[in-house]
């Protein structure tokens, strides 16, 4: 579909358009319909009046750097590929603790604060999440909750660079943990996101109805992200009706993902995030290799081609969406 056609679908009531643009945050979120709020070649920072950054600065909204043999090198390479921000996602107490450590060790702003220099343009920003993956629900949530308490008592979650609870949710495909345990642990983490006013990063597979039921029961967090979205039309509708963001991975580049590409095509721009889920789900043309955050540009370029927008526009829009979704700011 050409640019005009795609915009008209969004403006006139795509099946993925939120009802009136209203989210669960109790207010209106700007609905992208006819034109993005940035110009071609304009960076997110300059669009908002800040200092200029290189064009096509990307945000990888979901990656796992904890087992990377050289995380510092990977982050540096990502910055060279114009990836300005990464969210390093925890899946249990150990990986969450490591995500927090990496965010504090490798973020440009932390390094700049230590040296007394401005970080803008000097490196990438790294943020962390704390959570328990549904596969590991059987080990219990106690150690994750203890880590949250520890971080709060020390520097506080924001200064610890923690921006979300997750990834958490339900996975009834592998059933690595009993389903009743998965439900209880997911519900408890939804409650934690609400308690601490953090974003919620959801993993759901073959458990859509149960996922929505728990969210309704616990209350949808003000900022909710469906990570590596692979649902269809109906699931996308329900996600957007509750004001959630859909985060798309390298799967959109796979030959057998036409249904998912149709979801992407109709997804309102202000509800769209991109991710690598590295080291998993390496996009075409690098399938078979270890994934890394540098490849988020391939995801963004593929989505930009689908929606007939230049890469700079997709980069800027998803940068601003990540601001809203995770409360990153700037």
N, C-alpha and C positions, 0 to 999 in steps of 0.2 A: 504493500500500500504506500502511496506517495505521502509526502508530508501533509499536504492539505487534507487528504482523506483521513489520515490518522488523527489529525487534530479535530476534524469534524466529528468523528466517532466519539472522541473523548468529550467534546463540548456538548453533544446532543444526547448523551445518555448511554455510553457504553455499559455493557453488563457488569463492568468492573468499577463503574463510577460510584463513589460513596453517596449515600442519601444526602443530598444537599451539601456535601462536603463536610458533614459534621462528624467529628470523631468522638471517642469515648472520653476525651480530655475535657469535656464540658465547654467546648468552644469551637470556633471555626478554624480549620486549617486551610490555608490557601490551596485551592484546587487548580492544578495545572491543566489548562484546557487548550488554549489557542497558541500561546507563546510562552516560552520559558522566561524567567525574570532576569536572565543575564544575556549578554550579547555574545556572538561568536568571537572566540579568541579572548574573552574576558575571564579572568580567574575568579574563583569564589571570593577571595579576599578583596580584590579590586571592585567587584560588583557590590560589596557591602561597604565600600568606602575605606577599606584597610589598605595596607601596603600591597604592592603588586607581587604576584607569584607567577611562575611559569604557567603557560596554558596547559590544559588537560591534566590537572592535578587530581588524582583519583583517591578514593577512600576504599580500603578493603575492610568491609564491615564484619568479616568473620574469618579468622585464620587461627591456626594452631602452631605456634613457633616453639613450643616447650621442648620438643624432641629434636629440633633442628640442630645439626652438628655445629653450625656456625650462625647463631641467630643474629649476631651483630653484622656479619657479612651479608646475610639475607636482607636485613632491614636497610643496609646501605645500598644494596643492589636495587631494592624496591624504590628507594628515593631517586636513584638514577633513572629508573623507569617512570618517574613522575608519579609515584604513589606517595602521597603526603601524610596519610594517616592509616593506621591499622588497628583493629580491635582483636586482641589476643584472647581467645575464649577458653575458659576452664571447663573441665568435664568431671572433676572430682577434687578433693582437697589438695592433693599433691600438684595436679596440673594447674589448679586455680592459684595456688601459692606461687608457682613458677611464673604464671602469666603476670601476676602483680609484680614480681621481682623484675621480669624483663621490661615491663612498662616503665618501671622506675629507673632501671639501669640504662635503657636505650633511647628513651624519648628525648627529642631535641630540647624541649623546654626545661627538662630536669638538668640536662647537661649544661644548658645555658645559664640556668639559675646558679649552678655550682661555680661557673666561671665568671658570672656577672655579665654575660653577653646576651644579646637578643637572639632568640632561636629562629625567628622568621626567615625562612629560606635556607637555613643551615642544616636541616635534617628532617627526618620524619617524626611524627608524633605516634606514640604507641599507648593504647589504653587496654584495660583488662576487664574480664568478667569473672565472676565466682559462681560456680554451680555444680550440680551433679547430673550427669547424663542418665537418661532412662536405662541404658544398659547396666549402669552401676548402682541403680536404685537399691538393690539388695544389700549393699554395704551400709546403708543408712545415711542420714543427712547430718548426724551429730558433728562430725569433724568439719564439715563445710560451715555449719552455723558457728562453730568455735572460731574458725578463721575469720568470719565476718565480725564477730565480737572483738577479736584481737585487732583487726584493722581499725575498727571504730575507736577502740580504746587508745590506739597509738596515734595515728595522724588523721583519722577520719577517712571515710570511704573516698571522698573526692580527692583529697591530697594523696591517697594511696593509688589514685588513677583507676578506681573501680567505677564502671559506668553501667553495669547490668548484672542481673542474676541470670545464670544459664551457662552453657546450654542445658535446658531441662525440657521435660515433656514426656511423651509416650511413644514407644516403639513396639507395636504389636506384630511386626514382621519377623524380627529375630527372637522376641520374647526372652532376652537375656536375663531379665528379672521378672518375677511374677507380676502379673498385670495389676493385682490389687495393691502391691507394693509400689509399682510405678505410679499409680493414681495418687496414692497418699503422698509420695515424695514430690510429685509435680505440684499438687495442691499446696503443699507447705512452701514450695519455692515461689509460687504465685503470691502467696501471702507475704513472703519476705520482700518481693519486689514492691508490693504496695506499701509495706511498712517503712521501707527505706527510700521510697520515691525513686527507685531505679528502673531502668528499662528491663524488660523480660525477653530473653532470647529462647525461642521455642523450637524444639526438634519434634516433629510429629510424623509418624509413618504408619499407615493403615490403622489410624486411631483418631480420625477427624472428629467424629461425633463426641467421643469421650473427651477430647481436648477442649472443644467448645463448651461442653457441659461443665467441666471443671473451671474454666475461665468465668462462666456465668455464675457459678457457685461462689467463687472466691472474689470476684470483681476483676474486670479486665484492667490491668495496670495502664496508667496514662500513656505509656510508651511501650508498645508490644511489637516484636519483630518475629515473623515466621522465617526462620533461617532455612536456606537452601530449599526454597519453595518448589515443590514438585506436584502440587495438587492440580486439579482441573478447574473448569469454569465455576462449578458450584462452590468448591472450597474457597476459591479466590473471592467470590461474592461475599461469603460469610466473614472471611478475614477483614475485608475492607469495610463491611458494615459495622464492625466493632472498632474501626479506626486503626487497624494494624498496618504495619509495613510488610511488604513482600520483598524478601531478599533473594536474588537470583545468582546462581553459581555458573561454573563452566558447563553445566549440563545443557545450557541453552545452545551451545555450539555442537552438541552431539547430533549425529545424523538421525537418530530415532526419537528426537525430542520435539517433533512438530507440534504436538498438543501444547507443550509448555511454551513454545514460541508464540502460539496464539494467545496464551495468557499474557505473556510479556507485551505483545502488540497492543493489547487493550488496557493494560495497567495504567492508571493515571500516573503522570510523572511524579506527583508529590507523594506517592505511596511506594516508590521504587528504590530499593537498595541493591548494591552489587557486592559480591564476595568471591573469595577463592575456595574457602573451606580447606585451604592448604594444610597438610601436604596431600590432601585427597582431591579427586574430581578435576584433574588437570584438563584444561580446555584444549580443543583443537587449535593449532596443529601439533601440540606437544603431548598428546595423550601417550601414556606409557612411561612418562618421566615423573619425578617427584614434583608436585605442585609447589608454588611459592607465591607470595603476595605480588610480585612483579606482574604476574599473569592476570591480575584484575583488569588491566587495560584491555586484554583480549575479550573478557566478558563484557566490559563497557562498550567496546567497539562493535561487538556482535549485536548488542541491544540497540545501539545507536543506528546501525544499519537497518534493523527491523523497524524502528520507529521513525526513520528518516530524519535523524538529527545528527549534526556533526559531533565528533568525540568530545570537543570542548564543552558543548552544551550538556551532554550526558554526564561528563565529569563534574561540572559545576552543579547541576541539579542534584546528583547523588551525594555530592559533598554537603550541600545544604540540607538534604534529607537526613544525612547522618548526624548533622547538628541537632535536628529535631528529635530523631529517634533515640539517640544516646545522650542528648544534652551536652554535647561536646563544646559547642560555642566557638565562634570565630573560624 
